[in-house]
C-alpha cells in the first residue's frame, strides 16, 4: 500500500458520500475507463454486424457430401534424447508473495523420440462440405473480437476524458443533489443489470440462430471401416546406467541418439531392449471394424444457440454496463476515483 492510498483509506476524513469499491470504480481507478467504453461499444456494434453476416451466410450455405480418405498414422520410436544432469533456476515465492530464483539440481534422464508415420492404409468416409464457413455464432464472436479491439484502441488513442493531476491531499468531488447521488449509485449496479439484459437478449437471438441452423440441418448416416488401435510396446530407450555403454559417436550435438543402422548393429534391431525402458503407445494393428456414424451438417440448435447467445450476451452486457456506469457517474459528478482503490 503506497502513501496516497494509506492516507485516503485511514487518515482523510470520509464525506457523507464517497465512491464505493465496485467494478465500475475499479475500472475508473485503474484508468481503464476509455478502453472499456471503446471495447464495449465496438463489441456491441461488431457483434451485431457479425451476427447478421453469419445469418446471411447460413441462409446462402450450400451443403454437399464428399468422400475423403484420411491417411492412418502410427507412432514409430526413432531414437532417444539424453538430458545431462544440470542445475536450473526455478522461480519461487516467499511468504510475502515476493519472487526469487532458486537453484535446483536436475538428474540426467532419457526421453523417447517418436515420429508418426503413414502406414499406407486409409480410412475412407463421407463428410459434409459447406459453401460458407461463417455462421451466426462464429460471426458474432469474430465481430465482437474485432470490434472490441478496434474500439478499445480508438478510445485509448483519442482519450474520452483527460484527468487533471491530483496531489496526495486531493479530495474527490461527489454528487451534490439526491438525484445525482441516486444516478451515481445506479452506475455501480449497471454491470449487473447490463449482464442480465445482455444474457436475455443474447439468449433470444441465439435461439433464433439455432432455429435457423436447425432448419438447414441435414443428417448423414454411414458405416465406416474404422482402424483398430492397440496399446503396444514400440521400442526401448536407455536407462541412465546404460549411458556409459553408448559410444560418443552415436550422439549428435543435441545429445540425441537416433536408431540408425549403426546403433542397431551394436544394440540389436530393438535397441536397448535388454535393460532399457519400454515405450508404449497406441499403434495401428492393420485391422478394421465397421462402425455406424451419424453426422449433422449444422450442429447448432435452439437450446445450444440460446446458451451460447446468453453467455456472449452476458459478457457484452457486463462490459456495456461498466461503460454505462462510467458515463452515469461522470454525469452525476462523482469524481474519478484514481488511486482510491
C-alpha positions as CSV (number, residue, x, y, z in Angstrom):
1,X,0.0,0.0,0.0
2,X,1.5,3.4,-1.0
3,X,1.3,6.6,0.9
4,X,-1.5,8.1,-1.1
5,X,-3.7,5.0,-0.6
6,X,-2.9,4.8,3.1
7,X,-3.8,8.5,3.6
8,X,-7.1,8.2,1.8
9,X,-8.1,5.0,3.5
10,X,-7.0,5.7,7.0
11,X,-6.5,9.5,7.5
12,X,-8.5,11.5,5.1
13,X,-12.0,12.2,6.6
14,X,-14.8,10.4,4.9
15,X,-17.5,12.6,3.4
16,X,-21.2,11.8,3.7
17,X,-21.0,10.4,0.2
18,X,-18.0,8.6,-1.1
19,X,-17.2,6.2,-4.0
20,X,-17.9,2.6,-3.4
21,X,-15.4,-0.1,-4.2
22,X,-17.3,-1.5,-7.2
23,X,-16.4,-2.9,-10.6
24,X,-17.1,0.4,-12.3
25,X,-14.9,2.4,-9.9
26,X,-12.1,-0.2,-10.1
27,X,-12.1,0.3,-13.9
28,X,-12.1,4.1,-13.5
29,X,-9.5,3.9,-10.7
30,X,-7.1,2.0,-12.9
31,X,-7.5,4.5,-15.7
32,X,-9.2,1.8,-17.9
33,X,-12.4,3.7,-18.5
34,X,-11.7,4.8,-22.1
35,X,-10.5,1.4,-23.2
36,X,-13.6,-0.4,-21.6
37,X,-16.0,2.1,-23.1
38,X,-14.5,1.7,-26.5
39,X,-14.3,-2.0,-26.3
40,X,-17.9,-2.3,-25.2
41,X,-19.2,-0.1,-28.0
42,X,-17.0,-2.0,-30.5
43,X,-18.2,-5.4,-29.2
44,X,-21.9,-4.4,-29.5
45,X,-21.6,-3.0,-33.0
46,X,-19.2,-5.7,-34.2
47,X,-21.2,-8.5,-32.6
48,X,-24.4,-7.3,-34.2
49,X,-22.7,-6.9,-37.6
50,X,-21.1,-10.3,-37.4
51,X,-24.4,-11.9,-36.3
52,X,-26.2,-10.6,-39.3
53,X,-23.4,-11.6,-41.7
54,X,-23.4,-15.0,-40.1
55,X,-27.2,-15.4,-40.6
56,X,-26.8,-14.3,-44.3
57,X,-24.1,-16.8,-44.8
58,X,-26.2,-19.5,-43.2
59,X,-29.1,-18.8,-45.5
60,X,-26.8,-19.0,-48.6
61,X,-24.9,-22.0,-47.4
62,X,-25.0,-25.0,-49.8
63,X,-24.2,-28.3,-48.3
64,X,-22.8,-31.2,-50.3
65,X,-21.4,-34.7,-49.4
66,X,-17.9,-35.6,-50.4
67,X,-15.7,-38.7,-49.9
68,X,-12.4,-38.3,-48.2
69,X,-9.5,-40.6,-47.5
70,X,-7.6,-40.0,-44.3
71,X,-4.1,-41.5,-44.0
72,X,-3.7,-43.7,-41.0
73,X,-0.6,-43.0,-39.0
74,X,1.1,-44.9,-36.3
75,X,3.9,-44.0,-33.9
76,X,7.5,-45.2,-34.5
77,X,10.3,-44.9,-32.0
78,X,13.2,-43.4,-33.9
79,X,15.6,-42.5,-31.2
80,X,16.3,-41.3,-27.6
81,X,17.0,-37.8,-26.3
82,X,19.6,-37.6,-23.5
83,X,19.3,-34.7,-21.0
84,X,22.5,-34.5,-18.9
85,X,22.4,-33.7,-15.3
86,X,22.4,-29.9,-14.7
87,X,21.4,-27.1,-12.4
88,X,18.4,-24.9,-13.3
89,X,16.9,-21.7,-12.0
90,X,13.4,-22.2,-10.5
91,X,11.0,-19.3,-9.8
92,X,9.8,-19.4,-6.1
93,X,7.6,-17.1,-4.0
94,X,8.2,-16.4,-0.3
95,X,5.5,-15.9,2.4
96,X,5.1,-12.2,1.4
97,X,4.5,-13.1,-2.2
98,X,7.8,-11.8,-3.4
99,X,9.5,-13.8,-6.2
100,X,13.0,-15.1,-6.2
101,X,15.1,-17.7,-8.1
102,X,16.5,-20.8,-6.5
103,X,19.0,-23.4,-7.9
104,X,17.6,-26.9,-8.4
105,X,19.5,-30.0,-9.3
106,X,18.0,-31.9,-12.3
107,X,19.3,-35.5,-12.6
108,X,20.2,-36.9,-16.0
109,X,17.3,-38.6,-17.9
110,X,16.3,-40.1,-21.3
111,X,13.2,-39.4,-23.3
112,X,11.8,-41.0,-26.5
113,X,11.9,-39.5,-29.9
114,X,8.8,-40.6,-31.7
115,X,7.6,-40.0,-35.3
116,X,4.1,-40.6,-36.5
117,X,4.4,-42.2,-39.9
118,X,2.0,-43.2,-42.6
119,X,1.1,-46.9,-42.5
120,X,-0.1,-47.0,-46.2
121,X,-3.6,-47.6,-45.1
122,X,-6.5,-45.2,-45.3
123,X,-9.8,-44.5,-43.6
124,X,-12.5,-43.7,-46.2
125,X,-15.6,-41.8,-45.2
126,X,-18.1,-39.3,-46.3
127,X,-18.4,-35.8,-44.9
128,X,-20.3,-32.6,-45.4
129,X,-18.8,-29.7,-47.4
130,X,-20.1,-26.2,-46.9
131,X,-20.0,-23.3,-49.4
132,X,-19.9,-20.8,-46.5
133,X,-17.9,-21.3,-43.3
134,X,-19.3,-18.3,-41.4
135,X,-22.3,-18.8,-39.2
136,X,-24.2,-16.7,-36.6
137,X,-22.1,-17.8,-33.6
138,X,-18.7,-17.6,-35.4
139,X,-19.8,-14.3,-37.0
140,X,-20.8,-12.9,-33.6
141,X,-17.6,-14.0,-31.9
142,X,-15.4,-12.7,-34.7
143,X,-17.3,-9.4,-34.9
144,X,-17.1,-8.9,-31.1
145,X,-13.4,-9.6,-31.1
146,X,-12.5,-7.2,-33.9
147,X,-15.0,-4.6,-32.7
148,X,-13.7,-4.6,-29.2
149,X,-10.1,-4.4,-30.3
150,X,-10.7,-1.5,-32.7
151,X,-13.0,0.3,-30.2
152,X,-10.5,0.0,-27.3
153,X,-7.6,1.1,-29.4
154,X,-9.6,4.1,-30.8
155,X,-10.7,5.2,-27.4
156,X,-7.2,4.9,-25.9
157,X,-5.7,6.9,-28.8
158,X,-8.2,9.7,-28.7
159,X,-9.0,9.5,-25.0
160,X,-12.6,10.1,-23.9
161,X,-11.6,12.3,-21.0
162,X,-8.3,13.6,-19.6
163,X,-7.9,13.7,-15.8
164,X,-6.0,16.6,-14.1
165,X,-3.1,15.9,-11.9
166,X,-4.0,15.3,-8.2
167,X,-1.8,15.6,-5.3
168,X,-1.9,13.4,-2.2
169,X,-4.4,15.6,-0.3
170,X,-6.8,16.0,-3.2
171,X,-10.4,15.5,-2.1
172,X,-12.5,13.8,-4.8
173,X,-15.7,15.6,-5.8
174,X,-19.0,13.9,-5.1
175,X,-22.6,14.3,-6.3
176,X,-24.4,17.2,-4.6
177,X,-28.1,16.5,-5.2
178,X,-30.1,13.5,-4.2
179,X,-30.9,12.7,-7.8
180,X,-27.2,12.8,-8.8
181,X,-26.4,10.5,-5.9
182,X,-29.0,8.0,-7.0
183,X,-27.7,8.1,-10.5
184,X,-24.1,7.6,-9.3
185,X,-25.2,4.6,-7.1
186,X,-27.2,3.2,-10.0
187,X,-24.0,3.3,-12.0
188,X,-22.4,0.9,-9.5
189,X,-25.1,-1.7,-10.4
190,X,-25.0,-1.1,-14.1
191,X,-22.7,-4.1,-14.9
192,X,-25.1,-6.5,-13.1
193,X,-28.1,-5.0,-14.9
194,X,-26.2,-5.0,-18.2
195,X,-25.2,-8.6,-17.8
196,X,-28.8,-9.8,-17.1
197,X,-30.2,-7.8,-20.0
198,X,-27.3,-9.0,-22.3
199,X,-27.9,-12.6,-21.3
200,X,-31.6,-12.3,-22.1
201,X,-31.1,-10.5,-25.4
202,X,-28.2,-12.8,-26.4
203,X,-30.2,-15.9,-25.4
204,X,-33.2,-14.8,-27.6
205,X,-31.1,-14.1,-30.7
206,X,-29.0,-17.2,-30.1
207,X,-32.2,-19.3,-30.0
208,X,-33.3,-17.7,-33.3
209,X,-29.9,-18.5,-34.9
210,X,-30.2,-22.1,-33.5
211,X,-33.7,-22.5,-35.1
212,X,-32.3,-21.2,-38.4
213,X,-29.4,-23.6,-38.3
214,X,-31.7,-26.5,-37.3
215,X,-33.9,-25.8,-40.3
216,X,-30.9,-26.1,-42.6
217,X,-29.6,-29.3,-40.9
218,X,-29.0,-32.5,-42.9
219,X,-28.2,-35.9,-41.4
220,X,-25.6,-38.2,-42.9
221,X,-25.7,-41.8,-41.8
222,X,-22.9,-44.2,-42.9
223,X,-20.9,-47.2,-42.0
224,X,-17.2,-46.5,-41.8
225,X,-14.4,-49.1,-41.6
226,X,-12.6,-47.7,-38.6
227,X,-9.0,-48.6,-37.9
228,X,-8.3,-50.6,-34.8
229,X,-5.5,-49.3,-32.5
230,X,-3.9,-51.2,-29.6
231,X,-1.6,-50.2,-26.8
232,X,1.8,-51.8,-27.5
233,X,5.5,-51.5,-26.8
234,X,7.1,-49.7,-29.8
235,X,10.7,-50.0,-28.6
236,X,13.0,-49.1,-25.7
237,X,15.2,-46.2,-24.7
238,X,18.3,-46.4,-22.5
239,X,18.3,-46.0,-18.7
240,X,20.8,-43.7,-17.1
241,X,23.1,-46.6,-16.1
242,X,23.4,-47.6,-19.8
243,X,24.6,-44.2,-20.9
244,X,28.3,-45.1,-20.5
245,X,27.9,-48.0,-22.9
246,X,26.9,-45.8,-25.8
247,X,29.8,-44.5,-27.9
248,X,30.2,-40.8,-28.2
249,X,29.9,-41.0,-32.0
250,X,26.3,-42.1,-31.7
251,X,25.3,-38.8,-30.1
252,X,24.5,-35.7,-32.2
253,X,25.2,-32.2,-31.0
254,X,22.0,-32.1,-29.0
255,X,22.7,-35.3,-27.1
256,X,20.3,-37.3,-29.2
257,X,20.8,-40.9,-30.4
258,X,18.9,-41.9,-33.5
259,X,18.3,-45.6,-34.1
260,X,20.1,-45.8,-37.4
261,X,21.8,-49.0,-38.7
262,X,25.0,-48.3,-36.7
263,X,23.0,-48.3,-33.5
264,X,21.1,-51.4,-34.5
265,X,24.3,-53.2,-35.4
266,X,25.6,-52.7,-31.9
267,X,22.4,-52.9,-29.7
268,X,20.1,-55.0,-31.9
269,X,17.1,-54.4,-34.1
270,X,15.2,-53.2,-31.0
271,X,18.0,-51.1,-29.4
272,X,18.3,-51.3,-25.6
273,X,15.7,-54.0,-25.3
274,X,17.8,-55.7,-22.7
275,X,17.6,-53.4,-19.6
276,X,16.1,-50.4,-21.3
277,X,12.9,-48.7,-20.5
278,X,9.9,-49.8,-22.7
279,X,8.0,-47.2,-24.5
280,X,4.3,-47.9,-25.1
281,X,1.9,-46.2,-27.4
282,X,-1.4,-46.7,-29.2
283,X,-0.5,-48.3,-32.6
284,X,-2.5,-49.3,-35.7
285,X,-3.0,-53.1,-35.8
286,X,-3.6,-53.3,-39.5
287,X,-7.2,-54.3,-38.9
288,X,-10.6,-52.5,-39.3
289,X,-14.0,-52.8,-37.9
290,X,-17.4,-51.5,-39.2
291,X,-18.8,-48.6,-37.2
292,X,-22.0,-46.7,-37.8
293,X,-21.7,-42.9,-37.7
294,X,-24.3,-40.2,-37.8
295,X,-23.2,-36.7,-38.7
296,X,-25.2,-33.4,-38.8
297,X,-24.4,-30.7,-41.3
298,X,-25.2,-28.0,-38.7
299,X,-24.6,-28.6,-35.0
300,X,-26.3,-25.5,-33.6
301,X,-29.8,-26.0,-32.3
302,X,-32.3,-23.7,-30.4
303,X,-31.1,-24.8,-26.9
304,X,-27.4,-24.6,-27.7
305,X,-27.9,-21.3,-29.5
306,X,-29.7,-19.9,-26.5
307,X,-27.0,-21.0,-24.1
308,X,-24.1,-19.7,-26.3
309,X,-26.0,-16.4,-27.0
310,X,-26.8,-15.9,-23.3
311,X,-23.1,-16.4,-22.5
312,X,-21.9,-14.0,-25.2
313,X,-24.7,-11.5,-24.3
314,X,-23.8,-11.6,-20.6
315,X,-20.1,-10.8,-21.3
316,X,-21.0,-8.0,-23.6
317,X,-23.7,-6.8,-21.3
318,X,-21.4,-6.5,-18.3
319,X,-18.8,-4.6,-20.4
320,X,-21.6,-2.3,-21.7
321,X,-22.9,-1.9,-18.1
322,X,-19.4,-0.8,-17.0
323,X,-19.3,1.7,-19.8
324,X,-22.8,3.0,-18.9
325,X,-21.8,3.2,-15.3
326,X,-18.8,5.3,-16.1
327,X,-20.9,7.8,-18.0
328,X,-23.6,7.9,-15.3
329,X,-21.0,8.7,-12.6
330,X,-19.4,11.3,-14.8
331,X,-22.8,12.9,-15.4
332,X,-23.7,12.7,-11.7
333,X,-20.5,14.4,-10.7
334,X,-18.8,11.5,-8.9
335,X,-15.1,12.3,-9.3
336,X,-12.7,9.9,-11.0
337,X,-11.5,7.7,-8.1
338,X,-7.9,7.2,-9.3
339,X,-5.7,5.9,-6.5
340,X,-8.6,5.3,-4.1
341,X,-8.9,1.5,-4.6
